[in-house]
Amino acid sequence: MASNQANATAQIASVGVETTASLRLALDQRRAEYVREQAELKGTEEELEAFVEEEAEAESELMTLQSEIGALKQRLREKEALLTRKERGARVLREHAGVLHRVREQRRRRVVKAWRRLVAVDSSLEQRLRRRMEEAREAGLAYREYRRGSGKG
């Protein structure tokens, strides 16, 4: 019976060793799995932190770009306003130039008309002067004839 008991004890011990070994193996596997999961979690956490940092940088860059876009829009509005003022000024200048051209043209026409009238009057006066000089010469000749004829000459 002692041998049965020894066998049973040996069997129990053997089962116990196997069970302990099996439990240790299972425990080691669980530890390895746990370490792997922790490493994955740590990697995921690092990736998450990197992602959060990248997002913060992207957000900062976006804010900077939005600020620059706002400044560019403001400059564009200022340039458009300046261009509008310049266009308005150019239109006014063109209108003034048109008015000045019409005024100069009217003045030129008046000067030409006045000049023609002056030339006509001058021509008329010149003809009258010639006629009068001719008449005066004829009168002078006639007077000399008269004086000669009356013997006072």
ABEGO torsion letter per residue (X at the ends): XAAAAAAAAAAAAAAAAAAAAAAAAAAAAAAAAAAAAAAAAAAAAAAAAAAAAAAAAAAAAAAAAAAAAAAAAAAAAAAAAAAAAAAAAAAAAAAAAAAAAAAAAAAAAAAAAAAAAAAAAAAAAAAAAAAAAAAAAAAAAAAAAAAAAAGAX
